[in-house]
Amino acid sequence: MKELLKQKIIKVCNSKIETKGVDVGLSFYAFFSNKNDNPQSLMEVAEWWIMTHKLNHFEKATKIKSMIENMGVNK
């Protein structure tokens, strides 16, 4: 996943957590406007969310943020 897209996801997660609390859930659509103005990025996140990680439609923002921050980190 592109670094700019990861940064955008973390920013949106932080904003949602700040305004709605640590239990806030979101879908991958939360990272995009209601216009289909960036279909490549939308598909990249959708594939990561649905196909790669088999996540539910709504997941906690804290979980998504953690997953993105830990991408590529060897444990």
Buried (B, 14 or more C-beta within 10 A) or exposed (E): BEEEBBEBBBEBBEEBBEEEEEEBBBBBEBBBEEEEEBEEBBEBBBEBBEEEEEBEEEBBBBEBBEBBEEEEEEE
